Amino acid sequence: MATGTEVHEVALPAGAQPPFRVYVNGEERVEGKGFAVEGGALRFSPPLRAQPPLGIGRKVLLGIGIGVYGDLKGDTLDIQYQHEGRPRVVTIPLTPAGEGGSWRG
């Protein structure tokens, strides 16, 4: 069931070259069994979860110092790749599809 926070595809950073190592919530995913490289993007199966946007009520509660819990947790995505012959690691912010879609680097 789609909730509006699913991220199916994430663009690779500009100039990113293989090999790609992908970590979701700190656990490595294996190419072909959790993600695929398609052109300049990574395609995830199953999809990742972006942190849902905060509604006005939750923003007000946070503003006055009251914690907000519940369904605010999303996945974290880290990608290791080569750029100009040097290894790089980047944390990709995930956005809900309704708010600009997947991350574009």
C-alpha positions in Angstrom: 0.0 0.0 0.0 1.4 3.4 -1.0 1.5 6.0 1.7 3.0 8.9 -0.2 6.3 8.4 1.6 7.7 5.6 -0.6 10.9 6.3 -2.5 11.4 3.9 -5.5 14.2 5.7 -7.2 17.1 8.0 -6.2 19.4 9.8 -8.6 23.1 9.1 -8.2 25.4 12.1 -7.4 26.9 13.8 -10.4 30.0 12.0 -11.6 29.4 8.9 -9.5 31.1 5.8 -10.9 30.9 2.1 -9.8 31.4 0.2 -7.7 28.4 1.3 -5.7 27.9 0.2 -2.1 24.4 1.0 -0.7 23.5 1.1 2.9 19.9 1.4 4.1 19.6 2.1 7.9 23.2 1.0 8.2 22.7 -2.4 6.6 24.3 -3.1 3.2 22.0 -3.9 0.3 23.2 -6.2 -2.5 22.8 -5.1 -6.1 20.1 -7.3 -7.6 18.6 -8.2 -4.3 17.6 -4.8 -2.9 18.5 -2.3 -5.6 19.4 -2.0 -9.2 21.5 0.6 -11.1 19.5 2.0 -14.0 21.1 4.7 -15.9 22.1 7.5 -13.5 19.8 6.2 -10.7 19.3 3.5 -8.1 16.0 1.7 -8.1 14.9 0.1 -4.8 12.8 -3.0 -4.3 11.2 -2.9 -1.8 10.9 0.9 -1.8 12.5 3.1 0.9 10.4 5.2 3.3 11.0 8.9 3.4 10.3 10.8 6.6 6.7 12.1 6.3 6.3 15.9 6.3 5.2 17.5 9.5 1.7 19.0 9.6 1.0 22.3 11.2 -0.1 20.7 14.5 3.1 18.8 14.9 5.2 21.9 14.0 3.4 23.9 16.7 3.9 21.2 19.3 7.6 21.0 18.5 7.8 24.8 18.6 6.6 24.9 22.2 8.9 22.1 23.2 6.6 19.1 23.2 8.1 16.0 21.5 6.3 14.5 18.5 6.5 10.8 18.0 4.8 8.2 15.9 5.2 7.7 12.2 8.0 10.3 11.7 10.7 7.7 11.1 12.0 7.2 7.6 14.9 5.2 6.2 18.4 6.6 5.9 20.4 6.0 2.7 24.2 6.1 2.4 26.0 5.5 -0.9 29.7 4.7 -1.4 31.0 5.3 -4.9 34.0 6.4 -6.9 34.4 9.9 -8.2 37.5 10.9 -10.2 39.3 7.8 -8.9 38.6 8.5 -5.3 36.1 6.9 -3.0 33.2 9.0 -1.7 30.4 8.4 0.7 27.2 10.5 0.7 24.1 10.5 2.8 21.1 11.0 0.6 18.1 12.8 2.1 14.9 11.0 1.1 11.8 13.1 0.3 8.2 11.9 -0.1 7.1 11.5 -3.7 4.4 14.2 -3.2 7.1 16.7 -2.2 9.5 16.8 -5.1 10.0 13.0 -5.5 13.3 11.2 -5.0 16.5 13.0 -4.3 18.3 14.5 -7.2 22.0 15.1 -6.9 
